[in-house]
Amino acid sequence: MAYEKTEDAIEKARRTVVRSAMGFGSGAATFHKTGFRCEAKRQYNTSAHVWEKYPDVIQFVCQRLKGVNIENRPAIECINYHDSEQTLFYVDPPYVPNSRDSRYAGSIYQHEMTEQDHEALLKSILDLKGMVIISGYDSDLYNDYLASWRKEEKSARISAGRGTGKRIESLWISPNCEDKEMAV
């Protein structure tokens, strides 16, 4: 039932929580079948522990989102509208197609970006007055466009169809961030 679509907002939220909390991996929120999490033998952070914390987590999320605007429109349009020297953009686009396991590309996320979409995003970001931090997997496309930006890398644990693994996550940090940091 958790994977069936509904128009009722409360039921939609409940089903999203069930898919996310009871499934394995992050694809559950976007209707990618994840199997069923089975961890009864684990000592810490089992699903039962997670469910026990949900009321406090929901209260925290409600407090954190006070005054936050969530916009549902094309990213470039939204970014251009909010651009100023005081704006910090944290951009976390879908992964570049050739940086992901080809078995899963295009099959997990509801919203994907083509290589051309990524290029358009990068071109628009280069002209911003604001500060920009972009996250993703290492990519020649991003490395080429953002060659003058600082790049940080970190090993991160991921969930995948074969279980967990490690990948290198990258952060590209715009020179505008560096300029602001120096001014402080």
N, C-alpha and C positions, 0 to 999 in steps of 0.2 A: 504494500500500500504506500510506503514511503516514496516510491518512484512514480506513482501516479500523479498527474497534474491536477491542480485544483485552483479555483478562482478565489476561494475563501482565504483572506490574508492571514488569519491566525493559523488555520490548518496548513497553509503553505510554509509558514515559519516553523511549525512543529515538525513537519516532514523534513525540512532542511536540517534542523537540529538532529533529528533521528538519523538521517543519512550521514551527517558529519560525525556524530559521536559514536555511532555503532559500526560504521564502515572502516575500512583500512585505507588510508591514503586521502589525498585532498580532492580527488575528483568527485566525491559523493555529492557535493553541493551543486554540481552541474550535471547531475543525472548519469554520470559514468558509474557503471556497476563496480562496486568495490569489494564485494564479498562481505562477510560478517566478521567483525573483530572478535577474536576468542583469546582471552588472556587471563582466565580465571586463576592460573597458577602464578601470575606475577604478584609481587609483594606490594608494589606502589603503582599509583596512577592507572588502575584498572578502570573500565567503563563505570563501574559502581562508584569509584572515587570521583570520577569526573561528574557524574550525575549529581552526587551529593553537593558539589561545589556550584552547580548551575545557578541557584538563586542569587548567590553573591556575585557570580560572574555577570549575570544579566544586570544587576544593579550597577556594577562597575561600568559596564558598557553603556548603559543609559546615561550615567554621569559623564563619561568620557565624550559622548556624542552630543552633549548639550552645546548648542551654538554651532554645530558642524553642518555644513551644506553638503549634500551628496547629489551630484549632478549626473544625469543620464543623457549625455550628448557626446559627439565625437571629441576625442581627447585633444586634438590640435586646436579645435574651436574653443574648448574650455581653457586650455593653457594660454592661448593668445588673449582671451578675455581677461584673465586674472594676472597677466604679466605686469610686474613692477620691480623696481630695484629691491624692494623689501620682501618679495615673494620667494619662498623656498618651494620648489617643485620636487617632490619625490615621485619619480616615474618608474613604474614597475610593469612594463608591457608584457604581453605574452612572449614566450621565448621565441627567438628566431628559429624558423622551421629546421634549418640544418644543424642547430645546436642540440636538438632533442633526439631521443631514440626514435627512429623512423616507424617503429611499430605502433607508437602512441601519437605521433604527430597528427593533428586534426581529429583525434577521436576522443579526447578527454574534455577539452574546454569548449564552452558554448561559443566563445568569441576568440577567434584567432586573428593573426596578422600575417599577411604575406611579406615577402622580402621587400616588395615595393612599398607596403604600408610602413615598415620599419624605416625605410630610407626617407619617406616623407616626414615621419616623426622626427628623425634625426636632423633633417634640414631645417625644420621649424624650430627645434630646440636651440640650434646654433645661433639663432638671431635674438634670443630672449635677453631681456634686461635682468631678469631674476636669476636666482641661484638654482642650480639643477643637480640632483643626484639621481642617477639611473641605475637600476639593478637588473641583473640577468646573468645568463651563462656567457662565458667568453665567446666572442664572435668577431670574425675578421671585419664584418660590416661595421660594428660599433667601434672596434679598435681603429679602423681607418678614419671614420668620421670624427672620432673623439680623441685623436692622437695627441692633441695639446692639453687634454684633461688629465687630472690625476686619476690613477686606477688603483683600487685596492682589491685584493682577492682573499677569499676565505673558503676553507673546506666546510661543506655543509652536508648534513645527513638528509637524505631524500627518501620518499616512499615511492615505490615503483611496482609494476606488475609482478616482479620476481621477488619482492620484499624490499628491504631497505638497502641503501647504498650510499656512496659519497660522491659529490660533485663539487666542482670549484664554482662558487658564486662570485660574481664580479660587481663592483660598484665603480661607476665612472662619476667623478666629481668635477663640476665645471669650474673654470678659473674664477668666475664670479663668487663662488664660495670661498676660494682662497683669498680674494680681495677683501671680502667682508671679515674673514678671520684675522687678517693682518691689521684691519682698521680697529678691531676691538682691543 
